[in-house]
């Protein structure tokens, strides 16, 4: 995928006038944008490393939000709203559209979202080279089971994607569980991001089912998964360790201490499922990666 393609794919979801305004922005703003934010009654904004920057003059209208969702779902917005209990829709090229609005709750759970009030469109990019130093250090350590941690939006998926590519180019078979379709951006069977020559990608399936199928069918040497967020996800990782595969995964946390304080992750640390953490930190708008041994 070209460096500018992720921004273009995200902008293509917008109404024509907003799309035109975005494509006229200076190149540094377009290349630095990490998300597009649309809030009803507010101006469209870009999420940059240093914060949000508004674009254009007119406020976003509810019809604009509906138009984005229709573009994202190929004009099947009603069908999509019935299936977005997770709060997002992933579209071609790995763009994730986060949804916020009035939830419909039935039987104790969120069943759909209606009357959208805001959207966040994540701009996917492949930052080649960002994982080179981390990969070298992991190789020196014997490629341990590794958990990438950071707060949301700090670049976990980007780093995981690059590590998968490097591990795969190194000759190891990698199975990538891409439940949300962001890591590989598979479209009609073809990954739009380069995830390496020895990588097999499964999209859409929940992590426990996907892990079991991939281990049985694809005999991976490394199993990669994006965003361990539920006890079922954590159990999938724990179960995989007994099958002789190495793990690469991501999780939401600002530090190892915060990770250990959360119930979903505490059993993984207590049982030594992961022996290394890569902590992503942002300083002065730049991402830095710090490796930390777990359980030591």
C-alpha positions, -999 to 999 in steps of 0.1 A, spaced: 0 0 0 13 35 -9 20 59 20 -9 81 9 -34 54 1 -47 50 37 -55 87 38 -72 86 4 -92 55 14 -104 73 46 -112 105 28 -132 86 1 -158 77 28 -167 114 33 -193 136 15 -178 152 -16 -172 187 -1 -154 174 29 -134 150 8 -123 178 -15 -112 199 15 -91 171 29 -73 164 -4 -64 201 -6 -46 201 27 -8 204 28 11 172 25 25 172 61 -10 173 75 -22 145 53 8 123 60 6 131 98 -31 124 102 -39 93 123 -77 96 123 -106 117 109 -131 128 135 -167 137 127 -190 150 155 -225 162 148 -226 200 152 -188 204 151 -163 208 123 -145 179 108 -111 174 124 -78 156 119 -63 137 148 -25 144 147 2 134 171 -1 167 189 -39 168 190 -69 175 169 -70 201 141 -103 213 127 -108 214 89 -133 234 68 -160 258 79 -193 240 81 -203 218 110 -209 181 105 -246 172 101 -263 139 110 -268 132 73 -230 134 69 -225 106 94 -252 85 77 -235 91 44 -201 79 57 -217 47 71 -234 41 38 -202 45 19 -184 22 43 -210 -5 41 -217 -1 4 -251 15 10 -262 -12 35 -263 10 65 -294 -6 80 -278 -40 78 -246 -27 93 -263 -10 122 -277 -44 132 -243 -59 133 -221 -33 149 -226 -42 186 -188 -40 187 -189 -3 178 -170 -3 145 -170 -12 108 -139 -21 90 -137 -13 53 -114 -18 23 -78 -11 31 -80 -16 68 -98 17 76 -118 12 108 -149 34 113 -157 38 150 -193 45 157 -209 65 185 -246 72 190 -277 59 206 -273 22 215 -301 -4 213 -299 -27 243 -318 -60 245 -314 -89 268 -286 -71 287 -264 -64 257 -258 -38 230 -275 -51 198 -270 -21 175 -263 16 173 -286 41 158 -289 79 155 -252 84 150 -236 114 168 -200 109 159 -175 88 139 -138 82 141 -121 69 109 -87 53 117 -62 59 89 -41 28 83 -5 31 73 24 7 69 54 23 85 82 2 71 113 1 93 95 11 125 100 -24 140 136 -30 129 152 -24 162 125 -41 182 128 -72 159 165 -73 163 163 -73 200 136 -99 201 157 -122 179 186 -117 203 163 -129 231 152 -159 211 119 -145 198 101 -148 231 63 -147 235 57 -110 232 29 -86 242 28 -51 226 11 -26 250 1 10 247 -31 31 252 -56 31 223 -44 48 191 -7 47 199 4 24 171 1 -12 184 -14 -26 152 12 -8 131 41 -23 151 25 -58 152 21 -57 114 57 -48 109 69 -75 133 48 -100 115 63 -90 82 99 -92 95 93 -126 112 77 -139 81 106 -126 59 129 -143 83 114 -177 71 91 -185 100 55 -195 93 32 -169 108 -6 -172 113 -22 -138 118 -56 -135 135 -70 -103 120 -105 -103 136 -112 -66 127 -95 -66 93 -71 -38 103 -37 -56 105 -35 -71 70 -63 -52 53 -74 -83 34 -97 -74 5 -111 -102 -17 -85 -126 -4 -55 -103 -10 -37 -85 19 -34 -49 10 -6 -45 36 27 -64 32 26 -90 61 54 -112 47 57 -142 23 52 -168 50 21 -153 66 -14 -168 66 -43 -144 76 -77 -153 90 -102 -125 92 -135 -121 109 -134 -150 133 -133 -146 171 -98 -152 184 -105 -185 203 -120 -201 172 -94 -187 148 -65 -198 170 -78 -233 171 -84 -235 134 -50 -220 124 -30 -242 147 -47 -273 134 -47 -263 97 -18 -241 91 9 -254 116 23 -219 124 55 -213 142 43 -179 153 7 -170 161 -1 -132 160 -33 -116 172 -43 -80 175 -60 -67 207 -65 -91 235 -95 -74 252 -117 -102 267 -113 -132 289 -120 -154 258 -91 -136 239 -68 -142 268 -78 -179 270 -70 -182 233 -35 -169 239 -30 -192 270 -42 -222 251 -19 -215 222 12 -216 244 6 -253 250 7 -260 213 44 -251 207 39 -218 189 54 -184 197 30 -156 204 29 -120 192 -1 -100 205 -13 -65 215 -32 -52 245 -45 -19 258 -24 -6 288 -2 24 295 24 3 314 32 -32 326 20 -22 360 -13 -11 346 -15 -43 326 -10 -64 358 -38 -45 375 -64 -55 350 -83 -88 355 -82 -98 318 -44 -98 317 -34 -107 353 -37 -145 346 -15 -142 315 12 -126 335 8 -149 365 11 -180 343 40 -166 323 22 -168 289 42 -137 278 78 -133 288 85 -99 270 66 -67 267 71 -39 241 58 -7 257 50 20 231 55 55 245 49 89 228 73 117 234 72 150 216 49 135 189 73 105 183 68 69 192 94 51 212 96 14 220 108 1 253 113 -37 259 106 -50 294 110 -85 306 79 -99 322 79 -121 353 115 -112 362 
